[in-house]
Amino acid sequence: MQARRTFRRIAVIVVAIVILAPLAVIGLFLASFDPNSYKPQVIAAAERALHRPVSIDGRLRMSLSLVPTISATGITIANPPGYQNTNLATLRRIEAKVALLPLLRHQLNILDLVLVDPVINLEYGPTGTPDWLIGQGAPAPAGTGSGTGSASGPAAGVALQSVSIENGTITYHPPMALVPLNAGQPAALATPQPTVLHIARFTGRAASLDAPLQLAIDAQYNGTPFTVAGTTGPVSRLTGSVAGGAPWPVDLTVSGQGANLRVTGQIAHPREASGYALHLHATAPDLAPLAAYLPAADRGDLPPLQQVDLRADLGPPAGGTLPSVTNVSLTAGKSDLTAWRKGLSLRSMNITLPALDQAVDVALAGQYQGRQVGLEGKAGPVGPVIEAALGAPAPAHAVPTERFTMNVAGRVGNALFNAAGGMATPSKLAGVAMKLSATIPDLAKLSDLVGTPLPAWTDIGVSGLLTDPGGQGLANTVALNSLAISSAQAQLGGAFSLRLGPKPDLQAVIHASRIDLTALLKAMPKPAAATPGTAGAGGAAPPQASPQPKPAAAVAPSNPHLIPDTPLPFNLLRAADGNVELTVDKLTYAGADYRALTAHALLRNGVLTVRPISGELPGGPVSGTLMVDAAANPPSVRLIEQAPAFRLGPLLRLLGQPGSASATVQLYADLGGAGSTAHDIASTLNGSLGVSTVNGEIDGALLDRLLTAAGLPAGVAGAQGPVQLRCFATRIDAHAGLASIRALTLDSSRLFMTGGGTVNLATEGLNVVLRPQTDLGGGATPIPFAVTGTLAHPATGIAPPGDYAQAIAAAGQKMGGGQTLFGQITRQLGLAPRSAAPQSCASALALARMGHPGPAPTTAGLATGGGNGGGTGSGSGQAPGAVSGPQNLLQSLFH
């Protein structure tokens, strides 16, 4: 018995030694183990896995427990050089509770993972590569070694049982994009607003690795809160620790801004996200608040629909790239859409789609500003069209899809819209034949519906056939044939095609039988009036802060040039090709009819040629040619124009000059220059311009404004009233931007004047001498004065001495020659009159017409009217307002 007790005691001690000794050894190891000594190996392994520089500022720690907790602080994952943000991600602290026994099987079971303050920046690098793409074949960062710490055995599996995130931020920085600047300026690179996902709390917990995962997320998307709650299948199916098994269940609900989206169903292969069969059910009492989740630029496009209900089933793709979408139903109840479109309300909306290989059925009804609104019809199948629109490649062995057909009709009051036809190959958007038509009693009444002011064009009828020439597909070529547009203001028709791609090509033939341009412009929407400042209490405007003067360096200098130096849009000519023919039988504007207008524009490789430009203007025919070479450096422009006879009145009204004029003008021009702005082109201008008119009549006030604009003092041509124009002729020749006035003669019943000089178009400097005629000693004498300064700021002053010497000599001869004291003084001063008379109408007209024929002057002007001017003015023979002596001339010059 005693021996038996002794044996038992020995056996217990042996067992205790066998069990407790290893535990004691493990305990001593854990007590003395310092994980921080493995910090270099941990960093090297992380860098090899992430292909990014990794740093850990704090110490690696491990708590002593049967379930050890490993923690680290100050973790940083850096970006490669060239990225805007230095770091891809940072974490203030990470903690992981790890199961010990699975480590012996090369299995890393993380029972609980906690991430504190993670910050992740997703962005694109200078070459367009996103920083979140971590290539498996990318080289590890320098200095990490190639084989240190590598395992020769099988790779360890990883399983995650529970995870939580506290105060995490994920920021997505979109790539830089080209945005247009001011008109005429090239687009510039700009950085779009980033998208920010802030995770206040994220928890995913499971009782075990094989138990369902409970999810709870409380987050904000661009500052707008939302939540996610529900359950999914076990984490082991995601980590690969368990292969095969039953389908992975999903039951999640996303909630935000009063709306809910519930996703239920199952996924056969959750790791590959394949074999899913999901049902979506979304409800929203009001769609408008959901605009907070959209980009700022698109928020106004979301209509405030009420009682929205969306249901759909999703399955894996069946032969295509899109998921299988079936049993789609979208409904909305009574909705007041006034906040979105003024006067619009919806009574009902019902959209159904049995499947993507079938037609979608649309039916909606409502009211717009008291008139019935409706849209009904079918179109389909929509699946191939959606895939083609998204640019998805067609399946290699796709089954031919039935022809896409469309028959949709819409109504807005008495305005009707129809689209009927189809596509032979919807997967390529090809073989299109779609008839489009519309009748619109008043286009302006649709302004609030489309969200922008529309012109008040009336009785509009539009029809055309939409096609893709050659069956190339709408993604490549769009054409509108048999186009017919009629309205109370115009009637036209024709056809056009637009080939899309990197360099679009427009082909068009447009013929208009009538265009009432006055009525079209009158019906254009008026510009919005400036909104006055909001009145304060009692109707008084709120006090305005006194403007603070800007520093001298901040004040932009004013443009000293009258000719614009804004870049011209030559880049548009280089970006496209085209061939456009336009003919107009009759165009009415400002009470005048313009007939047989023709223009043919050909644009190829940046070279634009418009030839001919012709038409019958009220006074006669006009023809010309415009050539623009945008491919040259700098771009060049040349204009050739011939207008042997056109009425001055309509032209002045076109330029906004009030007053009557019944004169027929001849114009000849051949001008060319080079540069990227109008001022640059003028600075290099070469060619000639001639303008002339004879035997006309013009209002005196209008003539005075025109002469004042040319630099003469106000009042030279007198007051309002008819002025007979015997002739006006000017010829300007330009060479390298220096414009020389070879001829300038005005002979009217109130004023006779000649002139000459130069205009430097590069500096816009004026050096012109004008010689209005006055009466001295019973004869007409031209008294010269100078027009200097610039085109923007002309100045009048004393002419060069030589011009005055000739005038004084002529006056002395007329006042008694050498027999009077004045004549003797001029002779003693060595002043002699010019032998040549002032430039006559005949010589000036010959220069201005550039060898072309034209009528001769027949009416009497000051040049032919005798000693007092011979005008047709007052009974004294002096035209009202005419310059009649030195005193009056000086008053006119220096008034």
Secondary structure as GFF3:
##gff-version 3
##sequence-region A 1 895
A	DSSP	alpha_helix	2	32	.	.	.	ID=ss1
A	DSSP	three_ten_helix	35	38	.	.	.	ID=ss2
A	DSSP	alpha_helix	39	50	.	.	.	ID=ss3
A	DSSP	beta_strand	54	56	.	.	.	ID=ss4
A	DSSP	beta_strand	61	62	.	.	.	ID=ss5
A	DSSP	beta_strand	69	78	.	.	.	ID=ss6
A	DSSP	beta_strand	87	98	.	.	.	ID=ss7
A	DSSP	three_ten_helix	101	105	.	.	.	ID=ss8
A	DSSP	beta_strand	107	116	.	.	.	ID=ss9
A	DSSP	beta_strand	119	122	.	.	.	ID=ss10
A	DSSP	beta_strand	157	160	.	.	.	ID=ss11
A	DSSP	beta_strand	163	172	.	.	.	ID=ss12
A	DSSP	beta_strand	177	179	.	.	.	ID=ss13
A	DSSP	beta_strand	188	190	.	.	.	ID=ss14
A	DSSP	beta_strand	195	205	.	.	.	ID=ss15
A	DSSP	beta_strand	213	221	.	.	.	ID=ss16
A	DSSP	beta_strand	224	232	.	.	.	ID=ss17
A	DSSP	alpha_helix	236	239	.	.	.	ID=ss18
A	DSSP	beta_strand	248	256	.	.	.	ID=ss19
A	DSSP	beta_strand	259	269	.	.	.	ID=ss20
A	DSSP	beta_strand	274	286	.	.	.	ID=ss21
A	DSSP	three_ten_helix	288	293	.	.	.	ID=ss22
A	DSSP	three_ten_helix	296	301	.	.	.	ID=ss23
A	DSSP	beta_strand	306	315	.	.	.	ID=ss24
A	DSSP	beta_strand	324	332	.	.	.	ID=ss25
A	DSSP	beta_strand	335	336	.	.	.	ID=ss26
A	DSSP	beta_strand	344	355	.	.	.	ID=ss27
A	DSSP	beta_strand	360	368	.	.	.	ID=ss28
A	DSSP	beta_strand	371	380	.	.	.	ID=ss29
A	DSSP	alpha_helix	383	389	.	.	.	ID=ss30
A	DSSP	beta_strand	404	412	.	.	.	ID=ss31
A	DSSP	beta_strand	415	425	.	.	.	ID=ss32
A	DSSP	three_ten_helix	426	428	.	.	.	ID=ss33
A	DSSP	beta_strand	430	442	.	.	.	ID=ss34
A	DSSP	three_ten_helix	443	446	.	.	.	ID=ss35
A	DSSP	alpha_helix	447	450	.	.	.	ID=ss36
A	DSSP	beta_strand	458	467	.	.	.	ID=ss37
A	DSSP	three_ten_helix	469	471	.	.	.	ID=ss38
A	DSSP	beta_strand	477	486	.	.	.	ID=ss39
A	DSSP	beta_strand	490	499	.	.	.	ID=ss40
A	DSSP	beta_strand	505	516	.	.	.	ID=ss41
A	DSSP	alpha_helix	517	522	.	.	.	ID=ss42
A	DSSP	three_ten_helix	537	539	.	.	.	ID=ss43
A	DSSP	three_ten_helix	552	554	.	.	.	ID=ss44
A	DSSP	alpha_helix	570	575	.	.	.	ID=ss45
A	DSSP	beta_strand	577	589	.	.	.	ID=ss46
A	DSSP	beta_strand	592	604	.	.	.	ID=ss47
A	DSSP	beta_strand	607	617	.	.	.	ID=ss48
A	DSSP	beta_strand	620	629	.	.	.	ID=ss49
A	DSSP	beta_strand	636	647	.	.	.	ID=ss50
A	DSSP	alpha_helix	648	654	.	.	.	ID=ss51
A	DSSP	beta_strand	664	674	.	.	.	ID=ss52
A	DSSP	alpha_helix	678	683	.	.	.	ID=ss53
A	DSSP	beta_strand	686	699	.	.	.	ID=ss54
A	DSSP	alpha_helix	700	709	.	.	.	ID=ss55
A	DSSP	beta_strand	722	735	.	.	.	ID=ss56
A	DSSP	beta_strand	738	748	.	.	.	ID=ss57
A	DSSP	beta_strand	752	760	.	.	.	ID=ss58
A	DSSP	beta_strand	765	776	.	.	.	ID=ss59
A	DSSP	beta_strand	779	782	.	.	.	ID=ss60
A	DSSP	beta_strand	785	789	.	.	.	ID=ss61
A	DSSP	beta_strand	794	798	.	.	.	ID=ss62
A	DSSP	alpha_helix	801	814	.	.	.	ID=ss63
A	DSSP	three_ten_helix	817	819	.	.	.	ID=ss64
A	DSSP	alpha_helix	821	828	.	.	.	ID=ss65
A	DSSP	alpha_helix	841	849	.	.	.	ID=ss66
A	DSSP	three_ten_helix	862	864	.	.	.	ID=ss67
A	DSSP	alpha_helix	886	894	.	.	.	ID=ss68
###
